[in-house]
Amino acid sequence: MAAPHSHRTDDWWRDAVIYQVYPRSFADGDGDGTGDLAGVRARLPYLAELGVDAVWFTPWYLSPLVDGGYDVADYRTIDPAFGTLAEAEKLIAEARELSIRVIVDIVPNHVSDQHAWFRAALAAGPGSPERELFHFRAGRGENGELPPNNWPSQFSGRTWTRVEDGEWYLHLFTPEQPDLNWAHPAVRREHEDVLRFWFERGVAGVRIDSAALLAKDPALADFVEGVDPHPYIDQDELHDIYRSWRAIADTYQAVFVGEVWLPDSERFARYLRPDELHTAFNFNFLSCPWEAARLRRTIDDTLAEHAPVGAPATWVLCNHDVTRTATRYGRADTGFDFATKAFGTPTDLDLGTRRARAAALLTLALPGSVYVYQGEELGLPEADIPLDRIEDPMHARSEGVDPGRDGCRVPLPWTAEAPSYGFGPASEPWLPQPRDWARYAVDRQGSDPESMLALYRTALALRRTEEGFGDGPMTWLPAGEGVLAFARTNGLVCVVNLSGTPAALPPHERVLLASGPLDAEGRLPRDTGVWLRV
């Protein structure tokens, strides 16, 4: 039997299971309806029992929360809604005592318009050193009334906003998130200092938001569809930035995971060279439909693009931006694309949940590390948010077409028979919870051996103790159409049936875990996964 993964130190990140906490929605300790660090600290034993190696927190910094905390006003201060810096330090230490590492989110592309730098830039006026930290420009047109260029937004809407003195500033996201000028040495120095600030407080790693967007074409040239290089995505200057970050991280034995959305696998792999980022999110897998051939190709492509640089792959089914897995897999279109999100999409939740259980075993058996978004281990579906309660700016900026991302950010249900299902003392959390969520509550699932929570707990325990899981080789095995079967080392085999009929299993010594019962003849039913020891 292999040693538990948590005993590893230097390369723990290569096969870690990392749990994503969205602080506003995890647990509310003070009763104001918003999740906070006190709530997380109280629930650390739950995460330890679940069996995760690390916890990644989406931004907990001081923020006006225009974009869920990704509009940061001060990287060295915890937002009062979440707690204090002292509480964060306690959380990091208490988690470490439970062998859980902490990863924080850094948002280097932009800051909040309430950040001290941006407020100083507005006050200082055109041509000032303060404005050089951002992208302020004169407008085009006879009187400067047109934006400086035509760059498309990462959200719907415009990318330039004009200020009172006539200049425009760039924001690839909302107007409340002005982009920083990464060609300025002060911007680089500041972020390197922020990294040291958090590493000194014991964080084990950093997730880098929008990691491919920081550097911009100095000329701010117009965007032309299909013409490379893109003026603000994947600029070559980025690699020098991340090499300097890696040198800092190495002194603390800390790690990076980059949010890198790139269609070109060769360009993607450059971010994972040995002196740059340790890992990057695998969005192709996250958005892949529940189709055997597509999933196999995505897995092969992922492993192939990581192989030349020796980096481990990351696997994730859902995050705070993406439709919940149980809902997505119950739809006619089981893939994910921001452009196709719409209200009222029909979902067969029983089907989606069955597939989500099978997908959990598939994901946890693949080589590399795995990210689990909070609530996925409970099988939470996407929630329908009343129109007057939607907070996500993607909804407003799409003029009401996009339902936004709030449906996957609803506060977790902990206790079936309690106000806000045990999320906190307040009866009304910041986002409304569906009325049928008692059945998803942790206390109910914890006593049900057939629950999604039981499946995840068992799977993570096996992954931690059974030899063959985690980083390392995998080999596809012969299987029928619509069936994925692969071997890891030491006789471990994973089979997932995506076909319409039951599938025969290969000869095996025992079934380690199945996402659902086998049929009377010992075959694997459709939309079911199994781990075998052969």
C-alpha positions as CSV (number, residue, x, y, z in Angstrom):
1,M,0.0,0.0,0.0
2,A,1.4,3.4,-0.9
3,A,2.1,6.1,1.6
4,P,-0.6,8.7,1.8
5,H,0.0,11.6,-0.6
6,S,-0.1,14.1,2.2
7,H,3.2,12.8,3.4
8,R,4.9,14.2,0.3
9,T,6.3,17.6,0.6
10,D,8.4,18.7,-2.4
11,D,6.1,17.5,-5.2
12,W,2.7,17.3,-3.4
13,W,1.1,19.4,-6.1
14,R,1.7,16.9,-8.8
15,D,-1.1,14.7,-7.7
16,A,-3.0,16.8,-5.1
17,V,-6.7,17.0,-4.7
18,I,-7.4,20.7,-4.3
19,Y,-10.8,22.0,-3.0
20,Q,-12.0,25.3,-4.3
21,V,-13.6,27.6,-1.7
22,Y,-15.7,30.5,-2.8
23,P,-15.7,32.3,0.6
24,R,-19.0,34.2,0.2
25,S,-20.8,30.9,-0.2
26,F,-19.0,28.3,1.9
27,A,-20.1,28.9,5.5
28,D,-21.2,32.0,7.4
29,G,-19.7,32.3,10.9
30,D,-21.1,35.6,12.1
31,G,-24.7,35.5,10.8
32,D,-24.7,38.3,8.3
33,G,-25.7,36.1,5.4
34,T,-22.2,36.1,3.8
35,G,-19.7,33.4,4.1
36,D,-16.5,34.3,6.0
37,L,-13.2,32.9,7.3
38,A,-14.8,32.1,10.6
39,G,-17.2,29.8,8.8
40,V,-14.3,28.1,6.9
41,R,-12.3,27.6,10.1
42,A,-15.3,25.9,11.7
43,R,-15.6,23.6,8.8
44,L,-12.0,22.6,8.4
45,P,-12.7,19.2,10.0
46,Y,-15.2,18.6,7.2
47,L,-12.5,19.2,4.6
48,A,-10.1,17.0,6.4
49,E,-12.6,14.2,6.5
50,L,-13.4,14.7,2.9
51,G,-9.7,14.0,2.3
52,V,-8.4,17.0,0.3
53,D,-4.7,18.0,0.2
54,A,-5.2,21.7,-0.3
55,V,-7.8,24.5,-0.4
56,W,-7.8,27.2,-3.0
57,F,-9.6,30.4,-2.0
58,T,-11.1,32.7,-4.6
59,P,-10.2,36.4,-3.6
60,W,-10.8,37.2,0.0
61,Y,-9.2,40.7,-0.2
62,L,-10.7,44.1,0.4
63,S,-13.1,44.7,-2.5
64,P,-16.3,46.5,-3.5
65,L,-17.4,43.1,-4.9
66,V,-18.5,44.4,-8.2
67,D,-17.1,41.2,-9.7
68,G,-17.3,38.7,-6.9
69,G,-14.0,39.9,-5.3
70,Y,-11.9,39.9,-8.5
71,D,-12.0,43.7,-8.3
72,V,-9.3,44.0,-5.6
73,A,-8.8,47.3,-3.7
74,D,-6.0,46.0,-1.4
75,Y,-4.1,42.8,-1.8
76,R,-2.8,42.9,1.8
77,T,-6.1,43.3,3.5
78,I,-8.9,40.8,4.1
79,D,-12.3,42.2,3.2
80,P,-14.2,43.0,6.5
81,A,-17.1,40.9,5.1
82,F,-14.8,37.8,5.4
83,G,-12.8,38.7,8.5
84,T,-9.3,40.0,9.3
85,L,-5.8,39.3,8.3
86,A,-5.2,37.8,11.7
87,E,-8.1,35.3,11.0
88,A,-6.6,34.4,7.6
89,E,-3.3,33.7,9.3
90,K,-5.1,31.5,11.9
91,L,-6.9,29.7,9.1
92,I,-3.7,29.0,7.2
93,A,-2.1,27.6,10.4
94,E,-5.1,25.6,11.5
95,A,-5.5,24.1,8.0
96,R,-1.8,23.1,8.0
97,E,-2.3,21.3,11.3
98,L,-4.8,19.1,9.5
99,S,-2.4,18.6,6.6
100,I,-4.3,20.9,4.3
101,R,-2.4,23.5,2.4
102,V,-3.8,26.9,1.4
103,I,-3.7,28.4,-2.0
104,V,-4.7,32.1,-2.5
105,D,-5.9,33.8,-5.6
106,I,-3.9,36.7,-7.1
107,V,-5.5,39.0,-9.7
108,P,-2.6,40.7,-11.5
109,N,-4.4,41.9,-14.7
110,H,-6.4,44.6,-13.0
111,V,-7.3,46.2,-9.7
112,S,-10.5,47.8,-8.4
113,D,-11.3,51.4,-9.3
114,Q,-11.2,51.9,-5.5
115,H,-7.5,50.8,-5.3
116,A,-5.3,53.6,-4.0
117,W,-3.3,53.6,-7.2
118,F,-6.2,54.2,-9.5
119,R,-7.7,56.9,-7.3
120,A,-4.4,58.7,-7.3
121,A,-4.3,58.3,-11.1
122,L,-7.7,59.9,-11.6
123,A,-6.7,62.8,-9.3
124,A,-3.3,63.3,-10.9
125,G,-4.5,63.9,-14.4
126,P,-3.2,63.4,-17.9
127,G,0.6,62.8,-18.4
128,S,1.2,62.1,-14.7
129,P,3.4,59.3,-13.4
130,E,0.3,57.9,-11.5
131,R,-1.5,57.3,-14.8
132,E,1.5,55.4,-16.3
133,L,0.6,52.5,-13.9
134,F,-2.5,52.0,-16.0
135,H,-3.5,52.3,-19.7
136,F,-4.7,55.9,-20.0
137,R,-5.0,57.2,-23.6
138,A,-6.5,60.0,-25.6
139,G,-9.5,59.0,-27.6
140,R,-9.8,58.8,-31.4
141,G,-12.1,61.0,-33.4
142,E,-12.2,64.7,-33.9
143,N,-12.6,65.5,-30.2
144,G,-11.3,62.3,-28.7
145,E,-14.9,61.1,-28.4
146,L,-14.1,57.6,-29.6
147,P,-12.3,54.8,-27.7
148,P,-8.5,54.5,-28.4
149,N,-9.0,51.1,-30.0
150,N,-11.5,48.4,-30.8
151,W,-10.5,45.7,-28.3
152,P,-13.3,43.2,-27.4
153,S,-14.2,42.8,-23.7
154,Q,-13.8,39.6,-21.7
155,F,-17.3,40.3,-20.5
156,S,-20.0,41.8,-22.7
157,G,-19.8,45.6,-23.3
158,R,-17.0,48.1,-23.9
159,T,-13.4,48.0,-22.8
160,W,-12.6,51.7,-22.5
161,T,-14.2,54.3,-20.2
162,R,-13.7,58.0,-20.5
163,V,-13.0,60.1,-17.4
164,E,-13.9,63.7,-16.8
165,D,-10.6,65.2,-18.2
166,G,-11.2,63.5,-21.5
167,E,-8.8,60.6,-21.3
168,W,-9.9,57.0,-21.6
169,Y,-8.7,54.0,-19.5
170,L,-8.6,50.3,-20.5
171,H,-10.5,47.6,-18.7
172,L,-10.8,44.2,-20.3
173,F,-13.5,43.3,-17.7
174,T,-15.9,45.8,-16.0
175,P,-15.2,49.6,-15.8
176,E,-14.6,49.1,-12.1
177,Q,-11.6,46.9,-13.0
178,P,-8.9,49.1,-14.6
179,D,-6.1,47.1,-16.3
180,L,-2.6,47.6,-14.9
181,N,0.3,48.5,-17.2
182,W,2.7,45.5,-16.8
183,A,5.4,47.3,-18.8
184,H,5.9,49.5,-15.8
185,P,8.5,48.3,-13.3
186,A,6.5,49.5,-10.3
187,V,3.6,47.2,-11.3
188,R,6.0,44.2,-11.4
189,R,7.7,45.1,-8.1
190,E,4.3,45.5,-6.3
191,H,3.1,42.1,-7.3
192,E,6.4,40.4,-6.4
193,D,6.0,42.0,-3.0
194,V,2.4,40.8,-2.7
195,L,3.6,37.3,-3.5
196,R,6.2,37.5,-0.7
197,F,3.6,38.9,1.7
198,W,1.4,35.8,1.4
199,F,4.2,33.3,1.2
200,E,5.6,34.7,4.4
201,R,2.2,34.0,6.0
202,G,2.4,30.4,5.1
203,V,0.4,30.0,1.9
204,A,1.5,27.0,-0.2
205,G,0.6,28.4,-3.6
206,V,-1.0,31.0,-5.7
207,R,-3.7,30.7,-8.4
208,I,-3.1,33.4,-11.1
209,D,-6.3,34.9,-12.4
210,S,-6.5,35.7,-16.2
211,A,-2.8,34.7,-16.4
212,A,-2.5,35.2,-20.2
213,L,-3.8,38.7,-20.3
214,L,-1.4,40.9,-18.4
215,A,1.0,42.1,-21.1
216,K,-0.5,44.3,-23.8
217,D,0.7,45.3,-27.3
218,P,2.6,48.6,-26.5
219,A,1.0,50.3,-29.5
220,L,-2.5,49.2,-28.4
221,A,-3.2,48.3,-32.0
222,D,-6.7,47.4,-33.1
223,F,-7.8,43.8,-32.8
224,V,-8.1,42.0,-36.1
225,E,-9.9,38.7,-36.1
226,G,-7.7,35.8,-37.0
227,V,-4.5,37.9,-37.1
228,D,-1.6,36.9,-34.7
229,P,-0.3,37.9,-32.4
230,H,-3.3,38.9,-30.4
231,P,-2.8,42.4,-28.9
232,Y,-3.5,41.4,-25.3
233,I,-3.7,37.6,-25.1
234,D,-0.5,35.5,-24.7
235,Q,2.1,38.2,-25.3
236,D,5.6,36.9,-25.2
237,E,6.6,39.4,-22.4
238,L,4.5,37.3,-20.0
239,H,7.1,34.6,-19.7
240,D,9.7,37.0,-18.3
241,I,7.1,38.0,-15.6
242,Y,6.4,34.4,-14.6
243,R,10.1,33.5,-14.5
244,S,10.7,36.2,-12.0
245,W,7.6,35.0,-10.0
246,R,8.9,31.4,-10.1
247,A,12.2,32.5,-8.6
248,I,10.4,34.0,-5.7
249,A,8.1,30.9,-5.2
250,D,11.1,28.6,-5.3
251,T,12.6,30.3,-2.2
252,Y,9.4,29.4,-0.3
253,Q,8.8,26.0,-1.9
254,A,5.4,27.5,-3.1
255,V,3.6,26.6,-6.3
256,F,1.5,28.3,-9.0
257,V,-1.5,27.3,-11.0
258,G,-2.4,29.6,-13.9
259,E,-5.7,30.4,-15.4
260,V,-4.6,30.1,-19.0
261,W,-7.3,29.8,-21.7
262,L,-5.4,29.1,-25.0
263,P,-6.4,27.0,-28.0
264,D,-2.8,26.5,-29.1
265,S,-1.4,23.6,-27.1
266,E,2.2,24.5,-27.9
267,R,1.7,28.1,-26.7
268,F,-0.1,26.8,-23.6
269,A,2.8,24.5,-22.7
270,R,5.3,27.4,-22.7
271,Y,3.7,28.6,-19.4
272,L,4.6,25.2,-17.8
273,R,8.3,25.2,-18.6
274,P,10.4,24.2,-15.5
275,D,11.2,27.9,-14.7
276,E,7.7,29.2,-15.1
277,L,4.3,28.0,-13.7
278,H,4.0,24.6,-12.0
279,T,0.5,23.9,-13.3
280,A,-2.3,25.5,-15.3
281,F,-6.0,24.8,-15.4
282,N,-7.2,22.4,-18.1
283,F,-10.3,24.1,-19.5
284,N,-10.6,21.8,-22.5
285,F,-11.6,19.0,-20.2
286,L,-13.9,21.2,-18.1
287,S,-15.9,22.3,-21.2
288,C,-15.8,18.8,-23.0
289,P,-19.2,17.2,-23.6
290,W,-20.1,13.8,-22.0
291,E,-19.1,11.9,-25.1
292,A,-16.6,9.1,-25.0
293,A,-14.6,9.9,-28.1
294,R,-14.4,13.6,-27.3
295,L,-13.3,13.0,-23.7
296,R,-10.7,10.5,-24.8
297,R,-9.3,12.9,-27.4
298,T,-9.3,15.7,-24.8
299,I,-7.4,13.5,-22.3
300,D,-4.9,12.5,-24.9
301,D,-4.4,16.1,-26.0
302,T,-4.0,17.3,-22.4
303,L,-1.4,14.7,-21.6
304,A,0.5,15.3,-24.8
305,E,0.7,19.0,-24.3
306,H,2.0,18.6,-20.8
307,A,4.6,15.8,-21.6
308,P,7.3,18.0,-23.3
309,V,7.6,20.2,-20.2
310,G,7.2,17.5,-17.6
311,A,4.3,19.3,-15.9
312,P,1.3,17.3,-14.4
313,A,-2.1,17.8,-15.9
314,T,-4.9,19.3,-13.9
315,W,-8.5,18.0,-14.1
316,V,-11.6,19.9,-13.1
317,L,-15.3,19.5,-13.9
318,C,-16.7,22.8,-12.6
319,N,-15.7,26.1,-10.9
320,H,-17.3,29.3,-9.7
321,D,-17.7,30.5,-13.3
322,V,-19.2,27.3,-14.9
323,T,-22.6,25.6,-14.8
324,R,-22.7,22.9,-12.1
325,T,-21.8,19.4,-13.4
326,A,-25.0,17.6,-12.4
327,T,-27.0,20.2,-14.3
328,R,-24.8,20.4,-17.4
329,Y,-24.6,16.7,-17.9
330,G,-28.4,16.4,-17.8
331,R,-28.8,18.7,-20.8
332,A,-29.0,17.9,-24.5
333,D,-25.7,19.9,-24.9
334,T,-23.4,18.6,-22.2
335,G,-20.5,20.8,-23.1
336,F,-19.9,24.3,-21.7
337,D,-19.5,27.5,-23.5
338,F,-20.1,31.0,-22.1
339,A,-21.6,32.1,-25.4
340,T,-24.4,29.5,-25.2
341,K,-25.6,30.1,-21.6
342,A,-29.3,30.8,-21.6
343,F,-32.3,30.9,-19.2
344,G,-34.7,28.0,-19.1
345,T,-32.4,25.3,-20.6
346,P,-34.2,21.9,-19.9
347,T,-32.2,19.5,-17.6
348,D,-32.8,15.9,-16.6
349,L,-31.2,16.1,-13.2
350,D,-31.3,12.4,-12.4
351,L,-29.4,11.7,-15.6
352,G,-27.0,14.6,-14.9
353,T,-26.3,13.4,-11.4
354,R,-25.7,9.8,-12.6
355,R,-23.2,11.1,-15.1
356,A,-21.6,13.5,-12.5
357,R,-21.0,10.5,-10.2
358,A,-19.3,8.6,-13.1
359,A,-17.3,11.7,-14.1
360,A,-16.0,12.0,-10.5
361,L,-14.4,8.6,-10.7
362,L,-13.1,9.3,-14.2
363,T,-11.5,12.6,-13.1
364,L,-10.0,11.2,-9.9
365,A,-8.4,8.3,-11.8
366,L,-6.5,10.4,-14.4
367,P,-2.8,11.3,-14.0
368,G,-2.1,14.6,-12.3
369,S,-3.9,16.8,-9.8
370,V,-7.7,17.4,-9.4
371,Y,-9.7,20.5,-8.4
372,V,-13.0,20.0,-6.8
373,Y,-15.3,23.1,-6.6
374,Q,-17.2,23.4,-3.3
375,G,-20.6,21.6,-3.5
376,E,-19.6,19.3,-6.3
377,E,-19.0,16.6,-3.6
378,L,-22.7,17.2,-2.7
379,G,-24.0,16.9,-6.2
380,L,-25.4,20.4,-6.1
381,P,-27.3,21.4,-9.3
382,E,-27.2,24.8,-10.8
383,A,-29.7,27.0,-9.0
384,D,-32.3,29.3,-10.7
385,I,-31.8,32.8,-9.2
386,P,-34.8,35.1,-9.3
387,L,-34.1,38.0,-11.7
388,D,-34.2,40.6,-8.9
389,R,-31.6,38.7,-6.9
390,I,-28.9,38.2,-9.7
391,E,-25.7,39.9,-8.7
392,D,-23.2,38.8,-11.4
393,P,-22.2,41.6,-13.7
394,M,-22.2,39.3,-16.7
395,H,-26.0,39.3,-16.6
396,A,-26.4,43.1,-16.6
397,R,-23.6,43.6,-19.2
398,S,-25.3,41.1,-21.6
399,E,-28.5,43.2,-21.3
400,G,-30.2,40.3,-19.5
401,V,-29.4,37.6,-22.0
402,D,-26.8,35.7,-20.0
403,P,-28.2,34.3,-16.7
404,G,-24.8,34.9,-15.1
405,R,-22.7,32.8,-12.8
406,D,-24.6,33.1,-9.6
407,G,-26.4,29.8,-10.1
408,C,-23.2,27.9,-9.2
409,R,-22.3,30.3,-6.3
410,V,-25.3,29.6,-4.1
411,P,-24.4,29.1,-0.4
412,L,-23.8,25.5,0.6
413,P,-26.4,23.4,2.6
414,W,-24.9,21.9,5.7
415,T,-27.9,21.0,7.9
416,A,-31.2,19.9,6.5
417,E,-33.4,21.2,9.4
418,A,-31.8,24.6,10.0
419,P,-32.1,28.3,8.9
420,S,-30.3,28.6,5.5
421,Y,-29.7,24.9,5.7
422,G,-27.0,25.5,8.2
423,F,-25.0,27.9,6.1
424,G,-25.2,30.4,8.9
425,P,-27.4,31.8,11.7
426,A,-29.1,34.2,9.3
427,S,-32.2,32.8,7.6
428,E,-31.5,34.7,4.4
429,P,-28.1,34.3,2.8
430,W,-26.7,36.7,0.2
431,L,-28.0,34.5,-2.6
432,P,-31.3,32.6,-2.2
433,Q,-31.0,28.8,-1.8
434,P,-33.5,26.5,-3.6
435,R,-36.3,25.2,-1.5
436,D,-35.4,21.6,-2.1
437,W,-31.8,21.8,-0.9
438,A,-32.4,19.9,2.4
439,R,-31.8,16.7,0.4
440,Y,-28.3,17.9,-0.5
441,A,-27.3,18.9,3.1
442,V,-24.1,17.5,4.4
443,D,-25.7,16.0,7.5
444,R,-28.2,14.0,5.4
445,Q,-25.6,12.8,2.9
446,G,-23.1,12.0,5.6
447,S,-25.3,9.3,6.9
448,D,-26.3,7.9,3.5
449,P,-23.7,5.4,2.1
450,E,-25.2,5.9,-1.4
451,S,-24.9,9.7,-1.4
452,M,-22.6,11.8,-3.6
453,L,-20.7,12.9,-0.5
454,A,-20.1,9.2,0.4
455,L,-18.8,8.5,-3.1
456,Y,-16.3,11.4,-2.9
457,R,-15.1,10.5,0.6
458,T,-14.5,6.9,-0.4
459,A,-12.9,7.9,-3.7
460,L,-10.5,10.4,-2.1
461,A,-9.6,7.9,0.6
462,L,-8.8,5.2,-2.0
463,R,-6.9,7.8,-4.1
464,R,-4.8,8.6,-1.1
465,T,-4.0,5.1,0.0
466,E,-4.2,2.7,-3.1
467,E,-1.1,2.5,-5.2
468,G,-1.5,3.6,-8.8
469,F,-3.4,6.8,-8.5
470,G,-2.1,10.3,-8.9
471,D,0.8,11.4,-11.2
472,G,2.2,8.9,-13.5
473,P,1.5,6.9,-16.7
474,M,-1.8,5.6,-18.0
475,T,-2.6,3.2,-20.8
476,W,-5.9,2.9,-22.7
477,L,-7.4,-0.5,-22.8
478,P,-9.5,-2.1,-25.5
479,A,-13.2,-1.3,-24.9
480,G,-16.5,-1.2,-26.8
481,E,-17.8,1.9,-28.5
482,G,-18.8,4.6,-26.0
483,V,-16.7,3.0,-23.2
484,L,-13.5,4.5,-21.7
485,A,-11.2,2.0,-20.1
486,F,-7.6,2.7,-19.0
487,A,-5.0,1.2,-16.7
488,R,-2.8,3.0,-14.2
489,T,0.1,1.3,-12.5
490,N,-0.1,-1.6,-10.0
491,G,-3.2,-3.2,-11.5
492,L,-5.5,-0.2,-11.1
493,V,-8.2,0.1,-13.9
494,C,-10.9,2.7,-14.5
495,V,-13.9,1.9,-16.7
496,V,-16.6,4.4,-17.6
497,N,-19.6,3.5,-19.7
498,L,-20.9,6.3,-21.8
499,S,-22.7,4.0,-24.3
500,G,-26.4,3.3,-24.2
501,T,-26.1,-0.4,-23.1
502,P,-24.4,-2.2,-20.3
503,A,-20.7,-3.0,-20.8
504,A,-18.8,-6.1,-19.8
505,L,-15.9,-5.4,-17.3
506,P,-12.4,-6.8,-17.9
507,P,-11.3,-9.7,-15.7
508,H,-10.5,-8.3,-12.2
509,E,-9.8,-9.3,-8.6
510,R,-12.1,-6.9,-7.0
511,V,-14.2,-3.8,-7.4
512,L,-12.7,-0.9,-5.5
513,L,-15.5,1.5,-6.1
514,A,-18.4,2.0,-8.5
515,S,-20.5,5.2,-9.1
516,G,-23.6,3.0,-9.2
517,P,-24.6,-0.7,-8.8
518,L,-23.5,-3.2,-11.4
519,D,-26.3,-5.1,-13.1
520,A,-27.4,-8.6,-12.3
521,E,-24.8,-10.0,-14.7
522,G,-22.0,-8.0,-13.3
523,R,-21.9,-5.5,-16.2
524,L,-21.4,-1.8,-16.0
525,P,-24.7,0.1,-16.7
526,R,-24.7,3.2,-18.9
527,D,-23.4,6.5,-17.4
528,T,-21.6,4.6,-14.6
529,G,-17.9,4.4,-13.7
530,V,-15.9,1.8,-11.7
531,W,-12.4,1.4,-10.3
532,L,-11.0,-2.2,-10.4
533,R,-8.0,-3.9,-9.1
534,V,-7.0,-6.5,-11.7
